[in-house]
Structure formats: C-alpha cells, structure tokens
Amino acid sequence: MVISKKTIIQSFALMIIIAIVMSTTEAKTIGNPAMRTDEPKGCPPGSPPGCKMQPANPYTRGCEPSHRCRGG
C-alpha cells in the first residue's frame, strides 16, 4: 500500500493547523462546586454564611450492651 505525496502533505498541513489552533486557544479550568472551601459542605447556594447541615443519618449504635444483642 503506497501513500501518495499529496496525502502526506495534507496530513502534515492539518497537524500544523491543529497545533496553531491549540496554542492560541485559551484554556479554562473546570471547577467542582463540592470541593470549594469557602462554603460549608452540604449548604445550598444562597444560604446564610453560618449554615450547618444536619447529617442525613446520625450515628446510632443499634444495640445497647445491656441488651446482649450480640452474644456479649
């Protein structure tokens, strides 16, 4: 299989054009609102500055030692 000279020149020109476009394009960073440190975690946007959300499932032990639930 032979690649023609025209195809090689077109491929090379395309690479040069892509390189020029990439070097002149301004890059933007993608942020993640969940990782922002200026707002408390779990607070909706526009909430008061001292917002403190309650945990969705507060810790409960499940069985007190006096009930002997687990062979204790």
All heavy atoms as a GROMACS GRO file, in nm:
protein
  529
    1MET      N    1   0.085  -0.117   0.000
    1MET     CA    2   0.000   0.000   0.000
    1MET      C    3   0.090   0.124   0.000
    1MET      O    4   0.176   0.139   0.085
    1MET     CB    5  -0.089   0.000   0.124
    1MET     CG    6  -0.187   0.112   0.126
    1MET     SD    7  -0.304   0.080   0.258
    1MET     CE    8  -0.337   0.241   0.308
    2VAL      N    9   0.068   0.211  -0.093
    2VAL     CA   10   0.150   0.329  -0.111
    2VAL      C   11   0.069   0.453  -0.072
    2VAL      O   12  -0.045   0.469  -0.113
    2VAL     CB   13   0.198   0.340  -0.258
    2VAL    CG1   14   0.281   0.464  -0.277
    2VAL    CG2   15   0.273   0.215  -0.298
    3ILE      N   16   0.132   0.537   0.009
    3ILE     CA   17   0.069   0.663   0.047
    3ILE      C   18   0.120   0.770  -0.048
    3ILE      O   19   0.241   0.786  -0.066
    3ILE     CB   20   0.101   0.700   0.192
    3ILE    CG1   21   0.051   0.592   0.287
    3ILE    CG2   22   0.041   0.834   0.229
    3ILE    CD1   23   0.089   0.613   0.431
    4SER      N   24   0.028   0.843  -0.105
    4SER     CA   25   0.070   0.943  -0.203
    4SER      C   26   0.132   1.065  -0.134
    4SER      O   27   0.110   1.090  -0.015
    4SER     CB   28  -0.050   0.986  -0.287
    4SER     OG   29  -0.142   1.060  -0.208
    5LYS      N   30   0.210   1.136  -0.210
    5LYS     CA   31   0.275   1.256  -0.161
    5LYS      C   32   0.171   1.360  -0.119
    5LYS      O   33   0.188   1.431  -0.021
    5LYS     CB   34   0.366   1.312  -0.270
    5LYS     CG   35   0.466   1.411  -0.226
    5LYS     CD   36   0.552   1.451  -0.344
    5LYS     CE   37   0.693   1.474  -0.301
    5LYS     NZ   38   0.777   1.518  -0.412
    6LYS      N   39   0.061   1.367  -0.192
    6LYS     CA   40  -0.046   1.463  -0.164
    6LYS      C   41  -0.107   1.435  -0.026
    6LYS      O   42  -0.132   1.527   0.053
    6LYS     CB   43  -0.152   1.454  -0.272
    6LYS     CG   44  -0.265   1.551  -0.256
    6LYS     CD   45  -0.366   1.536  -0.370
    6LYS     CE   46  -0.484   1.628  -0.350
    6LYS     NZ   47  -0.585   1.608  -0.453
    7THR      N   48  -0.130   1.307   0.007
    7THR     CA   49  -0.187   1.270   0.137
    7THR      C   50  -0.092   1.305   0.251
    7THR      O   51  -0.135   1.353   0.356
    7THR     CB   52  -0.218   1.119   0.139
    7THR    OG1   53  -0.302   1.086   0.029
    7THR    CG2   54  -0.287   1.079   0.267
    8ILE      N   55   0.036   1.284   0.233
    8ILE     CA   56   0.135   1.318   0.336
    8ILE      C   57   0.137   1.468   0.359
    8ILE      O   58   0.139   1.515   0.473
    8ILE     CB   59   0.274   1.265   0.296
    8ILE    CG1   60   0.273   1.112   0.297
    8ILE    CG2   61   0.381   1.318   0.391
    8ILE    CD1   62   0.399   1.050   0.243
    9ILE      N   63   0.137   1.546   0.254
    9ILE     CA   64   0.139   1.693   0.266
    9ILE      C   65   0.012   1.743   0.334
    9ILE      O   66   0.017   1.830   0.422
    9ILE     CB   67   0.161   1.758   0.129
    9ILE    CG1   68   0.302   1.726   0.079
    9ILE    CG2   69   0.139   1.910   0.135
    9ILE    CD1   70   0.329   1.770  -0.063
   10GLN      N   71  -0.104   1.686   0.296
   10GLN     CA   72  -0.230   1.728   0.359
   10GLN      C   73  -0.232   1.692   0.508
   10GLN      O   74  -0.277   1.771   0.591
   10GLN     CB   75  -0.348   1.662   0.289
   10GLN     CG   76  -0.378   1.720   0.153
   10GLN     CD   77  -0.490   1.645   0.082
   10GLN    OE1   78  -0.524   1.533   0.118
   10GLN    NE2   79  -0.544   1.707  -0.023
   11SER      N   80  -0.182   1.576   0.543
   11SER     CA   81  -0.176   1.535   0.684
   11SER      C   82  -0.084   1.627   0.764
   11SER      O   83  -0.116   1.668   0.876
   11SER     CB   84  -0.126   1.391   0.696
   11SER     OG   85  -0.214   1.304   0.630
   12PHE      N   86   0.030   1.659   0.707
   12PHE     CA   87   0.125   1.747   0.773
   12PHE      C   88   0.065   1.888   0.791
   12PHE      O   89   0.077   1.949   0.898
   12PHE     CB   90   0.255   1.755   0.693
   12PHE     CG   91   0.364   1.829   0.762
   12PHE    CD1   92   0.421   1.780   0.878
   12PHE    CD2   93   0.410   1.950   0.713
   12PHE    CE1   94   0.521   1.849   0.944
   12PHE    CE2   95   0.509   2.020   0.777
   12PHE     CZ   96   0.565   1.970   0.893
   13ALA      N   97  -0.003   1.939   0.689
   13ALA     CA   98  -0.067   2.071   0.698
   13ALA      C   99  -0.177   2.070   0.803
   13ALA      O  100  -0.191   2.166   0.880
   13ALA     CB  101  -0.123   2.111   0.561
   14LEU      N  102  -0.253   1.963   0.810
   14LEU     CA  103  -0.358   1.952   0.911
   14LEU      C  104  -0.300   1.952   1.053
   14LEU      O  105  -0.353   2.017   1.143
   14LEU     CB  106  -0.441   1.825   0.887
   14LEU     CG  107  -0.558   1.802   0.980
   14LEU    CD1  108  -0.660   1.915   0.966
   14LEU    CD2  109  -0.623   1.669   0.954
   15MET      N  110  -0.190   1.882   1.073
   15MET     CA  111  -0.125   1.882   1.205
   15MET      C  112  -0.075   2.021   1.243
   15MET      O  113  -0.085   2.062   1.358
   15MET     CB  114  -0.010   1.782   1.207
   15MET     CG  115  -0.056   1.638   1.216
   15MET     SD  116   0.074   1.521   1.251
   15MET     CE  117   0.166   1.522   1.099
   16ILE      N  118  -0.020   2.094   1.147
   16ILE     CA  119   0.026   2.230   1.175
   16ILE      C  120  -0.090   2.320   1.212
   16ILE      O  121  -0.083   2.398   1.307
   16ILE     CB  122   0.105   2.285   1.054
   16ILE    CG1  123   0.237   2.210   1.040
   16ILE    CG2  124   0.129   2.435   1.069
   16ILE    CD1  125   0.316   2.246   0.918
   17ILE      N  126  -0.202   2.309   1.139
   17ILE     CA  127  -0.320   2.392   1.169
   17ILE      C  128  -0.374   2.359   1.308
   17ILE      O  129  -0.406   2.449   1.386
   17ILE     CB  130  -0.428   2.372   1.060
   17ILE    CG1  131  -0.380   2.433   0.929
   17ILE    CG2  132  -0.561   2.433   1.103
   17ILE    CD1  133  -0.467   2.399   0.810
   18ILE      N  134  -0.382   2.233   1.341
   18ILE     CA  135  -0.430   2.194   1.474
   18ILE      C  136  -0.337   2.246   1.583
   18ILE      O  137  -0.383   2.295   1.687
   18ILE     CB  138  -0.446   2.040   1.482
   18ILE    CG1  139  -0.563   1.996   1.395
   18ILE    CG2  140  -0.467   1.994   1.626
   18ILE    CD1  141  -0.578   1.846   1.382
   19ALA      N  142  -0.207   2.239   1.563
   19ALA     CA  143  -0.112   2.288   1.661
   19ALA      C  144  -0.127   2.439   1.682
   19ALA      O  145  -0.120   2.488   1.794
   19ALA     CB  146   0.031   2.254   1.618
   20ILE      N  147  -0.147   2.514   1.574
   20ILE     CA  148  -0.165   2.660   1.584
   20ILE      C  149  -0.293   2.692   1.659
   20ILE      O  150  -0.295   2.778   1.748
   20ILE     CB  151  -0.164   2.724   1.444
   20ILE    CG1  152  -0.024   2.716   1.383
   20ILE    CG2  153  -0.211   2.870   1.451
   20ILE    CD1  154  -0.019   2.756   1.236
   21VAL      N  155  -0.401   2.622   1.626
   21VAL     CA  156  -0.529   2.647   1.694
   21VAL      C  157  -0.518   2.614   1.843
   21VAL      O  158  -0.567   2.688   1.928
   21VAL     CB  159  -0.643   2.567   1.627
   21VAL    CG1  160  -0.770   2.570   1.710
   21VAL    CG2  161  -0.670   2.621   1.488
   22MET      N  162  -0.453   2.505   1.876
   22MET     CA  163  -0.440   2.466   2.017
   22MET      C  164  -0.354   2.563   2.096
   22MET      O  165  -0.378   2.587   2.214
   22MET     CB  166  -0.383   2.324   2.028
   22MET     CG  167  -0.483   2.218   1.986
   22MET     SD  168  -0.417   2.052   1.997
   22MET     CE  169  -0.397   2.036   2.172
   23SER      N  170  -0.253   2.619   2.033
   23SER     CA  171  -0.164   2.712   2.106
   23SER      C  172  -0.230   2.848   2.126
   23SER      O  173  -0.195   2.920   2.220
   23SER     CB  174  -0.032   2.726   2.032
   23SER     OG  175  -0.052   2.793   1.908
   24THR      N  176  -0.325   2.885   2.041
   24THR     CA  177  -0.389   3.016   2.055
   24THR      C  178  -0.520   3.010   2.134
   24THR      O  179  -0.573   3.112   2.171
   24THR     CB  180  -0.418   3.077   1.917
   24THR    OG1  181  -0.502   2.990   1.844
   24THR    CG2  182  -0.289   3.103   1.841
   25THR      N  183  -0.570   2.891   2.161
   25THR     CA  184  -0.695   2.876   2.235
   25THR      C  185  -0.669   2.895   2.383
   25THR      O  186  -0.572   2.844   2.437
   25THR     CB  187  -0.756   2.736   2.211
   25THR    OG1  188  -0.770   2.718   2.072
   25THR    CG2  189  -0.889   2.722   2.279
   26GLU      N  190  -0.757   2.968   2.450
   26GLU     CA  191  -0.741   2.994   2.592
   26GLU      C  192  -0.804   2.879   2.671
   26GLU      O  193  -0.920   2.844   2.651
   26GLU     CB  194  -0.812   3.125   2.628
   26GLU     CG  195  -0.774   3.178   2.764
   26GLU     CD  196  -0.831   3.316   2.786
   26GLU    OE1  197  -0.825   3.398   2.694
   26GLU    OE2  198  -0.882   3.338   2.895
   27ALA      N  199  -0.727   2.821   2.759
   27ALA     CA  200  -0.776   2.709   2.838
   27ALA      C  201  -0.853   2.760   2.959
   27ALA      O  202  -0.818   2.861   3.019
   27ALA     CB  203  -0.660   2.623   2.883
   28LYS      N  204  -0.958   2.689   2.994
   28LYS     CA  205  -1.037   2.721   3.112
   28LYS      C  206  -1.031   2.602   3.207
   28LYS      O  207  -1.034   2.487   3.165
   28LYS     CB  208  -1.182   2.749   3.074
   28LYS     CG  209  -1.198   2.870   2.987
   28LYS     CD  210  -1.344   2.891   2.954
   28LYS     CE  211  -1.360   3.011   2.863
   28LYS     NZ  212  -1.499   3.034   2.826
   29THR      N  213  -1.024   2.631   3.335
   29THR     CA  214  -1.024   2.523   3.432
   29THR      C  215  -1.167   2.483   3.464
   29THR      O  216  -1.258   2.566   3.464
   29THR     CB  217  -0.952   2.564   3.562
   29THR    OG1  218  -1.018   2.679   3.615
   29THR    CG2  219  -0.807   2.597   3.536
   30ILE      N  220  -1.184   2.358   3.490
   30ILE     CA  221  -1.315   2.307   3.527
   30ILE      C  222  -1.318   2.295   3.678
   30ILE      O  223  -1.237   2.226   3.738
   30ILE     CB  224  -1.340   2.169   3.463
   30ILE    CG1  225  -1.334   2.180   3.311
   30ILE    CG2  226  -1.474   2.112   3.508
   30ILE    CD1  227  -1.340   2.049   3.240
   31GLY      N  228  -1.412   2.365   3.741
   31GLY     CA  229  -1.421   2.362   3.886
   31GLY      C  230  -1.525   2.262   3.934
   31GLY      O  231  -1.614   2.221   3.862
   32ASN      N  232  -1.514   2.225   4.058
   32ASN     CA  233  -1.609   2.135   4.120
   32ASN      C  234  -1.666   2.206   4.241
   32ASN      O  235  -1.596   2.226   4.340
   32ASN     CB  236  -1.539   2.006   4.160
   32ASN     CG  237  -1.636   1.902   4.208
   32ASN    OD1  238  -1.754   1.930   4.230
   32ASN    ND2  239  -1.590   1.780   4.224
   33PRO      N  240  -1.795   2.244   4.237
   33PRO     CA  241  -1.853   2.317   4.349
   33PRO      C  242  -1.846   2.242   4.481
   33PRO      O  243  -1.839   2.303   4.587
   33PRO     CB  244  -1.998   2.339   4.307
   33PRO     CG  245  -2.004   2.315   4.162
   33PRO     CD  246  -1.890   2.227   4.128
   34ALA      N  247  -1.843   2.111   4.478
   34ALA     CA  248  -1.838   2.033   4.602
   34ALA      C  249  -1.704   2.046   4.672
   34ALA      O  250  -1.694   2.020   4.792
   34ALA     CB  251  -1.868   1.887   4.572
   35MET      N  252  -1.602   2.087   4.601
   35MET     CA  253  -1.469   2.096   4.660
   35MET      C  254  -1.432   2.237   4.704
   35MET      O  255  -1.320   2.261   4.748
   35MET     CB  256  -1.365   2.043   4.562
   35MET     CG  257  -1.385   1.897   4.530
   35MET     SD  258  -1.267   1.835   4.413
   35MET     CE  259  -1.119   1.839   4.511
   36ARG      N  260  -1.524   2.330   4.692
   36ARG     CA  261  -1.493   2.468   4.732
   36ARG      C  262  -1.478   2.475   4.883
   36ARG      O  263  -1.554   2.415   4.958
   36ARG     CB  264  -1.603   2.561   4.684
   36ARG     CG  265  -1.603   2.570   4.534
   36ARG     CD  266  -1.693   2.670   4.472
   36ARG     NE  267  -1.777   2.748   4.557
   36ARG     CZ  268  -1.892   2.799   4.520
   36ARG    NH1  269  -1.937   2.776   4.399
   36ARG    NH2  270  -1.963   2.872   4.600
   37THR      N  271  -1.380   2.550   4.929
   37THR     CA  272  -1.353   2.559   5.072
   37THR      C  273  -1.416   2.682   5.135
   37THR      O  274  -1.415   2.695   5.256
   37THR     CB  275  -1.202   2.562   5.098
   37THR    OG1  276  -1.146   2.674   5.027
   37THR    CG2  277  -1.136   2.434   5.049
   38ASP      N  278  -1.473   2.773   5.054
   38ASP     CA  279  -1.527   2.895   5.110
   38ASP      C  280  -1.671   2.879   5.161
   38ASP      O  281  -1.724   2.969   5.224
   38ASP     CB  282  -1.522   3.010   5.008
   38ASP     CG  283  -1.597   2.977   4.880
   38ASP    OD1  284  -1.624   2.857   4.857
   38ASP    OD2  285  -1.628   3.070   4.806
   39GLU      N  286  -1.734   2.765   5.138
   39GLU     CA  287  -1.869   2.741   5.187
   39GLU      C  288  -1.872   2.611   5.266
   39GLU      O  289  -1.803   2.516   5.232
   39GLU     CB  290  -1.967   2.729   5.069
   39GLU     CG  291  -1.992   2.857   4.997
   39GLU     CD  292  -2.093   2.841   4.884
   39GLU    OE1  293  -2.156   2.734   4.876
   39GLU    OE2  294  -2.108   2.934   4.805
   40PRO      N  295  -1.953   2.606   5.372
   40PRO     CA  296  -1.965   2.480   5.444
   40PRO      C  297  -2.022   2.371   5.355
   40PRO      O  298  -2.102   2.396   5.266
   40PRO     CB  299  -2.062   2.512   5.558
   40PRO     CG  300  -2.064   2.661   5.568
   40PRO     CD  301  -2.028   2.714   5.433
   41LYS      N  302  -1.983   2.248   5.380
   41LYS     CA  303  -2.028   2.136   5.298
   41LYS      C  304  -2.177   2.111   5.318
   41LYS      O  305  -2.226   2.114   5.429
   41LYS     CB  306  -1.952   2.009   5.333
   41LYS     CG  307  -1.802   2.023   5.322
   41LYS     CD  308  -1.759   2.035   5.180
   41LYS     CE  309  -1.609   2.041   5.170
   41LYS     NZ  310  -1.558   2.153   5.105
   42GLY      N  311  -2.248   2.085   5.212
   42GLY     CA  312  -2.388   2.049   5.219
   42GLY      C  313  -2.484   2.166   5.224
   42GLY      O  314  -2.604   2.145   5.230
   43CYS      N  315  -2.437   2.287   5.221
   43CYS     CA  316  -2.526   2.402   5.226
   43CYS      C  317  -2.564   2.443   5.084
   43CYS      O  318  -2.479   2.451   4.996
   43CYS     CB  319  -2.458   2.520   5.296
   43CYS     SG  320  -2.433   2.490   5.471
   44PRO      N  321  -2.692   2.470   5.062
   44PRO     CA  322  -2.732   2.513   4.928
   44PRO      C  323  -2.682   2.652   4.896
   44PRO      O  324  -2.657   2.732   4.988
   44PRO     CB  325  -2.885   2.508   4.933
   44PRO     CG  326  -2.919   2.517   5.077
   44PRO     CD  327  -2.804   2.458   5.153
   45PRO      N  328  -2.665   2.685   4.769
   45PRO     CA  329  -2.621   2.820   4.733
   45PRO      C  330  -2.721   2.924   4.782
   45PRO      O  331  -2.841   2.904   4.778
   45PRO     CB  332  -2.617   2.818   4.580
   45PRO     CG  333  -2.616   2.675   4.542
   45PRO     CD  334  -2.681   2.600   4.653
   46GLY      N  335  -2.672   3.034   4.833
   46GLY     CA  336  -2.758   3.142   4.882
   46GLY      C  337  -2.798   3.124   5.027
   46GLY      O  338  -2.877   3.203   5.080
   47SER      N  339  -2.748   3.022   5.094
   47SER     CA  340  -2.782   3.002   5.235
   47SER      C  341  -2.700   3.098   5.321
   47SER      O  342  -2.600   3.153   5.278
   47SER     CB  343  -2.755   2.857   5.275
   47SER     OG  344  -2.620   2.826   5.257
   48PRO      N  345  -2.741   3.119   5.447
   48PRO     CA  346  -2.665   3.208   5.534
   48PRO      C  347  -2.521   3.160   5.553
   48PRO      O  348  -2.494   3.040   5.540
   48PRO     CB  349  -2.741   3.204   5.667
   48PRO     CG  350  -2.864   3.126   5.645
   48PRO     CD  351  -2.857   3.063   5.510
   49PRO      N  352  -2.429   3.251   5.584
   49PRO     CA  353  -2.288   3.213   5.595
   49PRO      C  354  -2.260   3.106   5.701
   49PRO      O  355  -2.171   3.026   5.687
   49PRO     CB  356  -2.216   3.342   5.632
   49PRO     CG  357  -2.310   3.451   5.595
   49PRO     CD  358  -2.448   3.395   5.598
   50GLY      N  359  -2.338   3.101   5.808
   50GLY     CA  360  -2.312   3.005   5.914
   50GLY      C  361  -2.393   2.877   5.900
   50GLY      O  362  -2.419   2.809   5.998
   51CYS      N  363  -2.432   2.842   5.780
   51CYS     CA  364  -2.516   2.724   5.757
   51CYS      C  365  -2.445   2.598   5.803
   51CYS      O  366  -2.332   2.571   5.767
   51CYS     CB  367  -2.549   2.715   5.608
   51CYS     SG  368  -2.633   2.564   5.563
   52LYS      N  369  -2.513   2.519   5.884
   52LYS     CA  370  -2.460   2.390   5.928
   52LYS      C  371  -2.569   2.287   5.905
   52LYS      O  372  -2.670   2.285   5.974
   52LYS     CB  373  -2.420   2.393   6.075
   52LYS     CG  374  -2.301   2.482   6.100
   52LYS     CD  375  -2.251   2.470   6.240
   52LYS     CE  376  -2.130   2.560   6.256
   52LYS     NZ  377  -2.072   2.552   6.386
   53MET      N  378  -2.547   2.202   5.809
   53MET     CA  379  -2.646   2.100   5.776
   53MET      C  380  -2.637   1.985   5.876
   53MET      O  381  -2.529   1.950   5.924
   53MET     CB  382  -2.622   2.046   5.635
   53MET     CG  383  -2.631   2.151   5.526
   53MET     SD  384  -2.795   2.215   5.502
   53MET     CE  385  -2.872   2.077   5.425
   54GLN      N  386  -2.752   1.928   5.906
   54GLN     CA  387  -2.756   1.810   5.993
   54GLN      C  388  -2.718   1.688   5.910
   54GLN      O  389  -2.749   1.680   5.792
   54GLN     CB  390  -2.896   1.793   6.049
   54GLN     CG  391  -2.938   1.903   6.143
   54GLN     CD  392  -2.857   1.902   6.271
   54GLN    OE1  393  -2.820   1.798   6.322
   54GLN    NE2  394  -2.826   2.021   6.319
   55PRO      N  395  -2.651   1.591   5.971
   55PRO     CA  396  -2.619   1.472   5.894
   55PRO      C  397  -2.746   1.398   5.853
   55PRO      O  398  -2.845   1.397   5.926
   55PRO     CB  399  -2.534   1.388   5.989
   55PRO     CG  400  -2.556   1.445   6.124
   55PRO     CD  401  -2.601   1.587   6.106
   56ALA      N  402  -2.744   1.334   5.737
   56ALA     CA  403  -2.861   1.265   5.687
   56ALA      C  404  -2.898   1.147   5.776
   56ALA      O  405  -3.015   1.123   5.806
   56ALA     CB  406  -2.836   1.217   5.545
   57ASN      N  407  -2.800   1.073   5.821
   57ASN     CA  408  -2.823   0.958   5.907
   57ASN      C  409  -2.730   0.967   6.028
   57ASN      O  410  -2.617   0.921   6.022
   57ASN     CB  411  -2.797   0.828   5.832
   57ASN     CG  412  -2.890   0.809   5.716
   57ASN    OD1  413  -3.009   0.831   5.729
   57ASN    ND2  414  -2.836   0.770   5.602
   58PRO      N  415  -2.777   1.027   6.138
   58PRO     CA  416  -2.690   1.038   6.254
   58PRO      C  417  -2.655   0.898   6.307
   58PRO      O  418  -2.732   0.804   6.293
   58PRO     CB  419  -2.771   1.118   6.354
   58PRO     CG  420  -2.912   1.107   6.310
   58PRO     CD  421  -2.909   1.083   6.163
   59TYR      N  422  -2.538   0.889   6.368
   59TYR     CA  423  -2.490   0.761   6.417
   59TYR      C  424  -2.577   0.712   6.532
   59TYR      O  425  -2.603   0.783   6.628
   59TYR     CB  426  -2.345   0.774   6.463
   59TYR     CG  427  -2.293   0.648   6.528
   59TYR    CD1  428  -2.259   0.539   6.450
   59TYR    CD2  429  -2.282   0.638   6.665
   59TYR    CE1  430  -2.212   0.422   6.508
   59TYR    CE2  431  -2.235   0.522   6.724
   59TYR     CZ  432  -2.201   0.414   6.645
   59TYR     OH  433  -2.155   0.298   6.702
   60THR      N  434  -2.621   0.588   6.522
   60THR     CA  435  -2.687   0.519   6.633
   60THR      C  436  -2.622   0.383   6.646
   60THR      O  437  -2.592   0.317   6.546
   60THR     CB  438  -2.838   0.501   6.610
   60THR    OG1  439  -2.859   0.432   6.488
   60THR    CG2  440  -2.910   0.635   6.604
   61ARG      N  441  -2.599   0.343   6.768
   61ARG     CA  442  -2.526   0.218   6.791
   61ARG      C  443  -2.606   0.097   6.747
   61ARG      O  444  -2.551  -0.002   6.704
   61ARG     CB  445  -2.490   0.209   6.937
   61ARG     CG  446  -2.404   0.092   6.966
   61ARG     CD  447  -2.365   0.086   7.108
   61ARG     NE  448  -2.313  -0.048   7.133
   61ARG     CZ  449  -2.200  -0.073   7.187
   61ARG    NH1  450  -2.126   0.026   7.230
   61ARG    NH2  451  -2.158  -0.196   7.205
   62GLY      N  452  -2.734   0.097   6.758
   62GLY     CA  453  -2.814  -0.016   6.714
   62GLY      C  454  -2.852  -0.110   6.826
   62GLY      O  455  -2.964  -0.158   6.832
   63CYS      N  456  -2.764  -0.135   6.919
   63CYS     CA  457  -2.793  -0.225   7.030
   63CYS      C  458  -2.709  -0.185   7.150
   63CYS      O  459  -2.588  -0.173   7.140
   63CYS     CB  460  -2.764  -0.369   6.989
   63CYS     SG  461  -2.807  -0.488   7.118
   64GLU      N  462  -2.772  -0.163   7.260
   64GLU     CA  463  -2.702  -0.128   7.383
   64GLU      C  464  -2.639  -0.253   7.443
   64GLU      O  465  -2.692  -0.364   7.430
   64GLU     CB  466  -2.799  -0.064   7.482
   64GLU     CG  467  -2.856   0.068   7.435
   64GLU     CD  468  -2.749   0.175   7.419
   64GLU    OE1  469  -2.657   0.181   7.502
   64GLU    OE2  470  -2.757   0.250   7.322
   65PRO      N  471  -2.524  -0.238   7.512
   65PRO     CA  472  -2.459  -0.356   7.572
   65PRO      C  473  -2.548  -0.428   7.673
   65PRO      O  474  -2.538  -0.550   7.690
   65PRO     CB  475  -2.336  -0.298   7.640
   65PRO     CG  476  -2.311  -0.168   7.574
   65PRO     CD  477  -2.443  -0.119   7.528
   66SER      N  478  -2.638  -0.356   7.740
   66SER     CA  479  -2.723  -0.420   7.840
   66SER      C  480  -2.827  -0.513   7.777
   66SER      O  481  -2.880  -0.602   7.845
   66SER     CB  482  -2.794  -0.313   7.923
   66SER     OG  483  -2.878  -0.235   7.839
   67HIS      N  484  -2.852  -0.501   7.648
   67HIS     CA  485  -2.949  -0.588   7.582
   67HIS      C  486  -2.887  -0.719   7.535
   67HIS      O  487  -2.960  -0.811   7.499
   67HIS     CB  488  -3.012  -0.515   7.463
   67HIS     CG  489  -3.098  -0.400   7.501
   67HIS    ND1  490  -3.083  -0.277   7.446
   67HIS    CD2  491  -3.198  -0.390   7.593
   67HIS    CE1  492  -3.171  -0.192   7.499
   67HIS    NE2  493  -3.243  -0.260   7.589
   68ARG      N  494  -2.759  -0.728   7.533
   68ARG     CA  495  -2.685  -0.850   7.493
   68ARG      C  496  -2.730  -0.899   7.356
   68ARG      O  497  -2.761  -1.017   7.338
   68ARG     CB  498  -2.701  -0.959   7.596
   68ARG     CG  499  -2.638  -0.928   7.726
   68ARG     CD  500  -2.649  -1.046   7.817
   68ARG     NE  501  -2.581  -1.019   7.942
   68ARG     CZ  502  -2.577  -1.102   8.041
   68ARG    NH1  503  -2.637  -1.220   8.032
   68ARG    NH2  504  -2.513  -1.071   8.152
   69CYS      N  505  -2.734  -0.812   7.258
   69CYS     CA  506  -2.779  -0.850   7.125
   69CYS      C  507  -2.681  -0.940   7.052
   69CYS      O  508  -2.722  -1.024   6.974
   69CYS     CB  509  -2.802  -0.724   7.040
   69CYS     SG  510  -2.929  -0.617   7.106
   70ARG      N  511  -2.554  -0.924   7.079
   70ARG     CA  512  -2.454  -1.000   7.003
   70ARG      C  513  -2.368  -1.088   7.094
   70ARG      O  514  -2.247  -1.074   7.096
   70ARG     CB  515  -2.366  -0.904   6.924
   70ARG     CG  516  -2.445  -0.833   6.817
   70ARG     CD  517  -2.354  -0.759   6.726
   70ARG     NE  518  -2.434  -0.690   6.625
   70ARG     CZ  519  -2.391  -0.586   6.557
   70ARG    NH1  520  -2.272  -0.538   6.578
   70ARG    NH2  521  -2.469  -0.530   6.469
   71GLY      N  522  -2.425  -1.171   7.161
   71GLY     CA  523  -2.353  -1.272   7.239
   71GLY      C  524  -2.254  -1.214   7.340
   71GLY      O  525  -2.150  -1.270   7.362
   72GLY      N  526  -2.286  -1.100   7.399
   72GLY     CA  527  -2.191  -1.036   7.490
   72GLY      C  528  -2.212  -1.061   7.629
   72GLY      O  529  -2.241  -1.116   7.717
   0.00000   0.00000   0.00000
